[in-house]
């Protein structure tokens, strides 16, 4: 049995499909909740010692916190549009309400500084096409340093990998302080599209690999819609989307560094692959989405 793979249902309670704290993950900073609210439902979330993003996965909602009100337009699916979002601080009472029902993610980080709540418009979110050939993927950089600097510890981004492509490749790590990396605990939260390429489904699957040079960690697992994978240390990648089944994942990173960073080091055995991308065309299926909707 995998030490790090948490299939759908293993991190849930009656109301939350995913409820992962740093303590339950066995580390210090990164956490994730996924909440489902029925049409007309409201819920109050108390952030405690965590800052968080409110990120719609499907549906729209209203966020009320510290006297501010944010109307999140959201999206039909993680494969249909780049969404708007909100940042909420630690020590806050956050009211979430929805007219039509919503599933949303709360990427979280244990932190010490308290920032004000803030709205993130979808049209301000950069969409990057990374890699080339079968390593082409979309990176949606909504909560990364240099794009979103309004956070203490929390980093987050979304990726979409077309069916048959590889992402998180070459394998890389961020588990020590060195010339090229900082320490970050990372969460992968997967959604896998079904046959229509848009609607998440447990029918499809993808593959994920995490390993360490000393062999203490060496995991190759099949991931399905709603699964979580934890990266406490070591090289991670690739994530492979099975042909016919586009793969989405939300990356949540946080660590002890005084300044937020997502710096990493490639596995030296495979870093050379990056050089080959200069001579290849990107997969025309990317980008998949923008703030206006589906691109291709």
C-alpha positions, 0 to 999 in steps of 0.5 A: 500500500502506498504511503503517500497516495490518498484515494478519494474517500480516505481523507473525507468526513460527512461533508468534505470530500477532502480534509487534509491538515498538516498534522494528518499529512505528517508535516508542518505547513501544507493543507487542503480541504475540498467542500461540497455545498448543495444549492442554497446552502451556506457554511462557515469555515474558521481558518484558525492558524491557516491562510487559504484560497477559496477556489471554485472547482465547479459552481459559483459562490459568495464569500463573506469575510472580515466585512468584505463580500466577494462574488465568485463567478466560478466555472462549470468544471476545472476543464472548462474555464480559468476561475476567479478566486479569493484569498482569506487570512488566518484567524478569520470566520469565512461564510460561503454561500451558493445559489446553485451548488458548488464544489470548491477547494481550500488550499491552505498553509499554516502561517504567522502573518495575517493579510487582508482578504482579497479577490483574484479576478480570472482575467488577471490569472496568467496561463502558461504553456509549458514543455513541448511535444508529449510533455506539453501542459497548461499551467495556471499560475493563480497563486504563485510568487510574482503573480500573487504576492498577497500571502505569507506561506501559501503557494498554489497553481493548477495544471491541465495535461491533455490525454496522452501527455506527461507533466511534472517532468523532468522529475524535480524536488524541493526538499532542502536549501540549495543553489536551486531549491527551497523546502516545500511540502507539496500536495497534488489534488487530481481531477480526471476528465471523462470521455467528453474531456470536460466532466470529471469522472472516476472512469479515467485514470492517470499515473504519478511517480515519486521517488528518492535517491536513497530508495526510501520512497519509490512509488508509481501509482494510478490516480483517479478523479478526486485522489490526493498524493503527498510529496514530503520529499524526493523527486516527483514526476512524471504525471501521465494522463492516460490517452483519452482522459485529460488530467487536472491537478491542483498543486499546494506548496508551503514551507519554512522559507521566510520568503515564498518560493517554488524553486526546485532542482531537476533530477540530474539524470533527466534534466537534459530533456528540457533542452530538447523542447527548443526544437519541438512544437508545443501540443496544439491542444494547449492552452486548454482553457482561459478566463473566457472558457475553453480554448481548444 
